[in-house]
Amino acid sequence: MTTRVLVVEDDPGVAAGLVRGLVAAGFLVELATNGRAGLESAIRGAFDLVVLDLMLPERSGLEILEDLGRRRRIPVIVLTARTDLPDRLRSFELGAIDYLPKPFFLEELVARIRLHLGLRAEAPRRRVRFSGVTVDLDARVARQGEATLPLTRAELDVLAYLVERPGRAIPREQLAEGAQSSLEPCDARTIDSHVARIRKKLGEGAAAAIVTVWGIGYRFEPPEAET
């Protein structure tokens, strides 16, 4: 579900930047440009969090915090140019969960929102695609189209180690050490056998991406690699 954030900010430039940045970060954002409208929106709307300026027309940020504390529980991050200690302490006394002084970094605000709401930015899956083959490094599987390639664990270890280091000549000893599998022991003497079986299972087109570097080992060099 999309996280809904209410921004209460009267400065047009700051407000526009906040809305634009928070929307880009994946939040659903509503803006109120004065204290009265901000309080009404916070009370009536189903928001997950409020980003609140303290110096607002009609109702101050501290008044909003005090009123919200009597009516409903909602996380509030104070975002303000007022940096003196009494304002900070008063904000926390009235229920603010965080206090970020202006000027600020938008990335930091986004990080604080995610932290307080228990959100985590999902890291992209690590996949390497070449010649119709996809090696999913996180799922530990290699596919050709929709079909899963029947690689053993040791073979997948060797292939994964190579595709993570495109363009580099990997000595057999280094490849054996880096691709070591507890279930299928791998050493420099067996690397050639593993690579031969990998090439056979990849098929003629994709197999050409694993280049033999004579006297050293192997290099992953697909004609058209996509990561």
JOGI-V699425 format. One record per residue. N is the residue number from 1. RES is the residue in three letters. PHI is phi in degrees with one decimal (NA if undefined). OMEGA is omega in whole degrees, -180 to 180 (* if undefined). D_LAST is the distance of its C-alpha to the last C-alpha in Angstrom with 2 decimals. Layout:
# JOGI-V699425
n=(N | N)
res=(RES | RES)
phi=(PHI | PHI)
omega=(OMEGA | OMEGA)
d_last=(D_LAST | D_LAST)
This chain:
# JOGI-V699425
n=(1 | 2 | 3 | 4 | 5 | 6 | 7 | 8 | 9 | 10 | 11 | 12 | 13 | 14 | 15 | 16 | 17 | 18 | 19 | 20 | 21 | 22 | 23 | 24 | 25 | 26 | 27 | 28 | 29 | 30 | 31 | 32 | 33 | 34 | 35 | 36 | 37 | 38 | 39 | 40 | 41 | 42 | 43 | 44 | 45 | 46 | 47 | 48 | 49 | 50 | 51 | 52 | 53 | 54 | 55 | 56 | 57 | 58 | 59 | 60 | 61 | 62 | 63 | 64 | 65 | 66 | 67 | 68 | 69 | 70 | 71 | 72 | 73 | 74 | 75 | 76 | 77 | 78 | 79 | 80 | 81 | 82 | 83 | 84 | 85 | 86 | 87 | 88 | 89 | 90 | 91 | 92 | 93 | 94 | 95 | 96 | 97 | 98 | 99 | 100 | 101 | 102 | 103 | 104 | 105 | 106 | 107 | 108 | 109 | 110 | 111 | 112 | 113 | 114 | 115 | 116 | 117 | 118 | 119 | 120 | 121 | 122 | 123 | 124 | 125 | 126 | 127 | 128 | 129 | 130 | 131 | 132 | 133 | 134 | 135 | 136 | 137 | 138 | 139 | 140 | 141 | 142 | 143 | 144 | 145 | 146 | 147 | 148 | 149 | 150 | 151 | 152 | 153 | 154 | 155 | 156 | 157 | 158 | 159 | 160 | 161 | 162 | 163 | 164 | 165 | 166 | 167 | 168 | 169 | 170 | 171 | 172 | 173 | 174 | 175 | 176 | 177 | 178 | 179 | 180 | 181 | 182 | 183 | 184 | 185 | 186 | 187 | 188 | 189 | 190 | 191 | 192 | 193 | 194 | 195 | 196 | 197 | 198 | 199 | 200 | 201 | 202 | 203 | 204 | 205 | 206 | 207 | 208 | 209 | 210 | 211 | 212 | 213 | 214 | 215 | 216 | 217 | 218 | 219 | 220 | 221 | 222 | 223 | 224 | 225 | 226 | 227)
res=(MET | THR | THR | ARG | VAL | LEU | VAL | VAL | GLU | ASP | ASP | PRO | GLY | VAL | ALA | ALA | GLY | LEU | VAL | ARG | GLY | LEU | VAL | ALA | ALA | GLY | PHE | LEU | VAL | GLU | LEU | ALA | THR | ASN | GLY | ARG | ALA | GLY | LEU | GLU | SER | ALA | ILE | ARG | GLY | ALA | PHE | ASP | LEU | VAL | VAL | LEU | ASP | LEU | MET | LEU | PRO | GLU | ARG | SER | GLY | LEU | GLU | ILE | LEU | GLU | ASP | LEU | GLY | ARG | ARG | ARG | ARG | ILE | PRO | VAL | ILE | VAL | LEU | THR | ALA | ARG | THR | ASP | LEU | PRO | ASP | ARG | LEU | ARG | SER | PHE | GLU | LEU | GLY | ALA | ILE | ASP | TYR | LEU | PRO | LYS | PRO | PHE | PHE | LEU | GLU | GLU | LEU | VAL | ALA | ARG | ILE | ARG | LEU | HIS | LEU | GLY | LEU | ARG | ALA | GLU | ALA | PRO | ARG | ARG | ARG | VAL | ARG | PHE | SER | GLY | VAL | THR | VAL | ASP | LEU | ASP | ALA | ARG | VAL | ALA | ARG | GLN | GLY | GLU | ALA | THR | LEU | PRO | LEU | THR | ARG | ALA | GLU | LEU | ASP | VAL | LEU | ALA | TYR | LEU | VAL | GLU | ARG | PRO | GLY | ARG | ALA | ILE | PRO | ARG | GLU | GLN | LEU | ALA | GLU | GLY | ALA | GLN | SER | SER | LEU | GLU | PRO | CYS | ASP | ALA | ARG | THR | ILE | ASP | SER | HIS | VAL | ALA | ARG | ILE | ARG | LYS | LYS | LEU | GLY | GLU | GLY | ALA | ALA | ALA | ALA | ILE | VAL | THR | VAL | TRP | GLY | ILE | GLY | TYR | ARG | PHE | GLU | PRO | PRO | GLU | ALA | GLU | THR)
phi=(NA | -74.6 | -79.0 | -100.9 | -122.6 | -100.2 | -105.1 | -114.8 | -152.8 | -96.5 | -75.6 | -58.9 | -66.4 | -64.7 | -61.1 | -62.5 | -65.4 | -63.2 | -61.5 | -60.6 | -68.9 | -70.7 | -64.5 | -62.4 | -81.1 | 102.8 | -94.3 | -92.2 | -119.4 | -122.8 | -114.6 | -122.4 | -105.9 | -149.0 | -64.8 | -63.9 | -65.4 | -64.6 | -64.6 | -61.9 | -65.8 | -64.9 | -74.4 | -90.0 | -85.6 | -95.1 | -93.8 | -86.2 | -163.3 | -119.7 | -103.6 | -124.2 | -80.3 | -91.0 | -93.4 | -127.8 | -73.7 | 77.0 | -140.3 | -76.6 | -61.4 | -66.3 | -65.2 | -63.7 | -59.0 | -64.6 | -69.2 | -61.3 | -61.1 | -85.1 | -104.8 | -161.0 | -99.2 | -149.8 | -63.4 | -127.8 | -105.2 | -81.6 | -127.7 | -151.6 | -84.3 | -82.6 | -113.3 | -70.7 | -60.3 | -56.7 | -66.2 | -62.1 | -63.2 | -63.8 | -61.8 | -68.4 | -61.4 | -87.7 | 113.7 | -62.6 | -95.7 | -160.7 | -143.6 | -120.0 | -77.9 | -88.4 | -69.5 | -139.6 | -97.1 | -59.1 | -60.7 | -69.1 | -61.6 | -60.1 | -63.2 | -67.6 | -59.6 | -63.7 | -62.8 | -69.0 | -95.5 | 69.2 | -93.3 | -131.9 | -69.4 | -76.3 | -72.6 | -64.6 | -66.7 | -89.7 | -129.2 | -120.8 | -117.5 | -160.5 | 48.4 | 82.7 | -106.2 | -120.5 | -104.3 | -91.6 | -72.2 | -81.7 | -81.3 | 58.6 | -152.0 | -120.9 | -129.2 | -119.1 | 67.3 | -95.0 | -88.2 | -79.5 | -74.4 | -81.3 | -84.1 | -72.5 | -61.6 | -64.9 | -64.3 | -66.0 | -59.2 | -64.6 | -62.5 | -62.4 | -62.7 | -69.8 | -69.9 | -76.8 | -131.8 | -62.8 | 80.9 | -104.1 | -78.4 | -103.2 | -60.3 | -56.4 | -62.7 | -67.6 | -64.4 | -65.2 | -68.5 | -71.2 | -102.2 | -58.4 | -116.4 | -67.6 | -88.6 | -129.3 | -53.0 | -129.4 | -135.3 | -59.4 | -70.5 | -98.4 | -59.6 | -58.9 | -65.7 | -61.0 | -63.9 | -60.8 | -71.4 | -60.7 | -59.5 | -62.5 | -74.6 | -71.1 | 94.9 | -56.8 | -64.6 | -71.4 | -61.9 | -66.3 | -73.1 | -98.7 | -97.2 | -79.6 | -105.6 | -60.1 | 80.9 | -124.3 | 172.5 | -140.5 | -137.1 | -89.8 | -145.6 | -73.2 | -65.4 | -140.8 | -96.7 | -126.8 | -113.6)
omega=(-179 | 178 | -177 | -177 | 174 | 176 | 177 | -172 | -176 | 179 | -174 | -178 | 179 | -179 | -179 | 179 | 178 | -179 | -179 | -178 | -179 | 176 | 178 | 179 | 175 | -180 | 171 | -167 | 171 | -176 | 170 | -173 | 172 | -174 | -179 | 180 | 180 | 179 | -180 | 180 | -179 | -179 | -173 | -174 | 179 | -177 | 177 | -177 | 178 | 170 | -166 | 170 | 178 | -176 | -175 | 173 | 175 | 173 | 180 | 178 | 179 | 177 | 178 | 178 | -178 | -179 | 179 | -180 | 180 | -171 | -177 | 179 | 178 | -180 | -180 | 171 | 178 | 180 | -168 | 175 | 179 | -172 | -178 | -174 | -180 | 178 | 178 | -178 | -180 | 179 | 179 | 177 | -178 | 172 | 177 | 180 | -179 | -176 | -176 | -178 | 172 | -6 | -173 | 173 | -179 | -180 | 179 | 178 | 179 | 180 | 180 | 178 | -179 | 179 | -176 | -180 | 178 | 180 | 177 | 176 | -177 | 179 | 178 | 177 | 179 | 180 | 175 | -178 | 177 | 173 | 178 | 179 | 174 | 175 | 179 | -174 | 179 | -180 | 179 | 179 | 174 | -178 | 171 | -169 | 178 | -175 | 176 | 179 | -176 | 179 | 172 | 180 | -180 | 179 | 178 | 176 | -179 | -179 | -180 | -180 | 180 | -174 | 176 | -177 | -176 | 176 | -179 | 175 | -177 | 177 | -180 | -179 | 179 | 179 | 179 | -179 | -178 | -178 | -177 | 178 | -179 | -179 | -179 | -177 | -176 | 175 | -175 | -178 | -178 | -178 | -179 | 179 | 178 | -178 | 179 | 180 | 177 | -180 | -180 | -179 | 178 | -176 | -171 | -177 | -177 | -178 | -179 | 179 | 178 | -173 | 175 | 175 | -170 | 179 | -178 | -176 | -175 | 179 | 175 | -177 | -179 | 179 | 179 | -178 | 175 | 179 | *)
d_last=(28.42 | 28.08 | 29.69 | 32.65 | 33.66 | 36.96 | 37.19 | 40.80 | 40.95 | 43.55 | 42.11 | 40.51 | 37.98 | 36.87 | 36.87 | 34.72 | 32.12 | 32.17 | 31.81 | 29.01 | 27.03 | 27.69 | 26.80 | 23.45 | 22.97 | 23.59 | 27.35 | 30.15 | 32.59 | 36.30 | 38.30 | 41.97 | 43.66 | 46.81 | 47.94 | 49.93 | 47.17 | 44.69 | 47.01 | 47.68 | 43.99 | 43.26 | 46.18 | 45.59 | 41.81 | 39.48 | 37.33 | 35.27 | 35.86 | 37.82 | 37.05 | 40.59 | 42.25 | 45.72 | 47.50 | 47.78 | 50.57 | 52.78 | 51.53 | 50.09 | 47.01 | 49.30 | 51.44 | 48.43 | 47.40 | 50.98 | 51.34 | 48.03 | 49.08 | 52.16 | 50.50 | 47.07 | 44.38 | 41.16 | 38.88 | 39.55 | 37.79 | 40.21 | 38.78 | 41.65 | 43.13 | 45.92 | 45.15 | 48.56 | 48.93 | 51.39 | 48.97 | 46.19 | 48.53 | 50.02 | 46.63 | 45.79 | 49.31 | 48.81 | 45.62 | 42.67 | 39.76 | 38.37 | 39.54 | 37.35 | 39.30 | 38.66 | 37.07 | 33.90 | 30.13 | 28.59 | 25.64 | 28.35 | 30.12 | 27.05 | 26.51 | 30.20 | 30.20 | 27.40 | 29.18 | 32.53 | 31.36 | 29.38 | 26.09 | 22.76 | 19.64 | 17.12 | 14.01 | 10.73 | 9.72 | 7.37 | 5.67 | 4.47 | 6.07 | 8.74 | 12.35 | 12.76 | 11.55 | 9.32 | 9.49 | 9.97 | 10.68 | 12.83 | 14.75 | 15.16 | 14.99 | 13.69 | 14.45 | 15.37 | 15.83 | 17.80 | 19.29 | 18.53 | 18.73 | 21.82 | 20.49 | 22.79 | 21.81 | 22.26 | 20.21 | 17.28 | 17.85 | 17.80 | 14.67 | 12.73 | 14.36 | 13.38 | 9.64 | 9.57 | 11.59 | 10.53 | 13.64 | 15.99 | 19.06 | 19.54 | 23.25 | 24.32 | 26.03 | 23.05 | 20.86 | 23.75 | 24.23 | 20.64 | 20.26 | 23.74 | 24.42 | 27.66 | 28.24 | 27.55 | 28.49 | 26.58 | 28.11 | 27.81 | 30.25 | 28.19 | 24.78 | 25.78 | 26.80 | 23.60 | 21.53 | 24.02 | 23.68 | 19.86 | 20.08 | 22.78 | 20.94 | 17.78 | 20.17 | 21.01 | 18.15 | 15.22 | 17.57 | 17.78 | 14.36 | 16.29 | 18.76 | 22.04 | 23.11 | 26.85 | 28.74 | 25.69 | 23.11 | 19.68 | 16.58 | 13.12 | 12.88 | 11.45 | 13.01 | 10.13 | 6.61 | 3.81 | 0.00)
